[in-house]
Amino acid sequence: MGSLKECENLKEELRGEVDEALEKYRFAGVFLTCLEVKKEDDKVAFFALASNITLNMAMCFLKKKELLQVGQLCTMVLNFDSQNVKALFRRSLAAIELGRHDLLSEI
C-alpha cells in the first residue's frame, strides 16, 4: 500500500503533466494563427482542430480548478458552434463550481 507522500508526489507529477499539456496546446494554438487557410475543406479542418485544442486547454484548466479560464475558452468555442456538447458541458461544470449560474446561458 502506498504512503501519503507517494500520493502527494503522484498528484504533483500529474499536475506537471497538465501544465506540460497546456504548454503544448498553447504552442499549437500559436502555430495555428500563423497558417493561411484558403480552401473551404481546409477551413473546416482548421476550425475543428482549433476547437479541439481550445477544448483540451479548457479541460486542463478544469483539472487545475482555474474555472474562469474554462468558461472563457468554452465560450470562445460556443461563439462559433453553439451546440458543441463538450464546450457546453465544461462551461457548465465551471459555472456550477463558481456558483455563476448566469454563465450557463451566456453565449
C-alpha positions as CSV (number, residue, x, y, z in Angstrom):
1,M,0.0,0.0,0.0
2,G,1.3,3.5,-0.9
3,S,2.1,6.2,1.5
4,L,0.5,9.6,1.7
5,K,3.8,11.1,0.5
6,E,3.7,8.8,-2.6
7,C,0.2,10.1,-3.3
8,E,1.3,13.7,-3.0
9,N,4.2,13.0,-5.4
10,L,1.8,11.4,-7.9
11,K,-0.5,14.4,-7.6
12,E,2.4,16.8,-8.3
13,E,3.5,14.7,-11.2
14,L,0.0,14.7,-12.7
15,R,-0.2,18.5,-12.2
16,G,3.1,18.8,-14.0
17,E,1.6,16.7,-16.9
18,V,-1.3,19.1,-17.1
19,D,1.0,22.1,-17.2
20,E,3.1,20.4,-19.9
21,A,0.0,19.6,-21.9
22,L,-1.2,23.3,-21.5
23,E,2.1,24.5,-22.8
24,K,1.9,22.2,-25.9
25,Y,-1.7,23.3,-26.6
26,R,-0.7,26.9,-26.3
27,F,2.1,26.3,-28.8
28,A,-0.3,24.6,-31.2
29,G,-2.7,27.5,-30.9
30,V,0.1,30.0,-31.7
31,F,1.1,27.8,-34.6
32,L,-2.4,27.8,-36.0
33,T,-2.5,31.6,-36.0
34,C,0.4,31.5,-38.4
35,L,-1.4,29.4,-41.0
36,E,-3.2,30.8,-44.0
37,V,-6.2,28.7,-45.0
38,K,-7.8,29.3,-48.3
39,K,-9.6,26.1,-49.3
40,E,-13.1,25.5,-47.8
41,D,-12.2,21.9,-46.8
42,D,-9.1,23.2,-45.1
43,K,-11.1,25.8,-43.3
44,V,-13.4,23.1,-41.9
45,A,-10.4,21.1,-40.7
46,F,-8.7,24.2,-39.3
47,F,-11.8,25.1,-37.3
48,A,-12.2,21.5,-36.0
49,L,-8.5,21.5,-34.9
50,A,-8.7,24.9,-33.3
51,S,-11.9,23.9,-31.4
52,N,-10.2,20.7,-30.2
53,I,-7.1,22.5,-29.0
54,T,-9.2,25.1,-27.2
55,L,-11.4,22.4,-25.5
56,N,-8.3,20.4,-24.5
57,M,-7.0,23.6,-22.9
58,A,-10.3,24.1,-21.1
59,M,-10.0,20.5,-19.7
60,C,-6.5,21.2,-18.4
61,F,-7.8,24.4,-16.7
62,L,-10.7,22.4,-15.3
63,K,-8.2,19.9,-13.8
64,K,-6.3,22.9,-12.3
65,K,-9.5,24.4,-10.9
66,E,-8.9,27.6,-13.0
67,L,-12.6,27.8,-13.7
68,L,-12.8,31.3,-15.2
69,Q,-10.3,30.2,-17.9
70,V,-12.6,27.2,-18.6
71,G,-15.6,29.5,-19.0
72,Q,-13.8,31.8,-21.3
73,L,-12.3,29.1,-23.5
74,C,-15.6,27.2,-23.8
75,T,-17.5,30.4,-24.6
76,M,-15.0,31.1,-27.5
77,V,-15.8,27.7,-29.0
78,L,-19.6,28.2,-28.4
79,N,-19.4,31.5,-30.3
80,F,-18.6,29.5,-33.4
81,D,-20.5,26.3,-32.6
82,S,-23.3,27.0,-30.2
83,Q,-24.2,23.3,-30.0
84,N,-20.7,22.0,-29.1
85,V,-21.5,19.5,-26.3
86,K,-18.1,19.4,-24.8
87,A,-17.9,23.2,-24.6
88,L,-21.4,23.4,-23.1
89,F,-20.6,20.6,-20.5
90,R,-17.2,22.0,-19.5
91,R,-18.5,25.6,-19.2
92,S,-21.5,24.3,-17.2
93,L,-19.2,22.5,-14.8
94,A,-17.1,25.6,-14.3
95,A,-20.2,27.8,-13.8
96,I,-21.7,25.5,-11.2
97,E,-18.4,25.2,-9.4
98,L,-18.1,29.0,-9.4
99,G,-21.7,29.5,-8.4
100,R,-22.2,31.6,-11.5
101,H,-25.4,30.2,-13.0
102,D,-25.6,33.2,-15.2
103,L,-22.7,31.7,-17.3
104,L,-24.9,28.7,-18.2
105,S,-26.8,30.7,-20.8
106,E,-24.1,33.1,-21.9
107,I,-23.0,32.9,-25.5
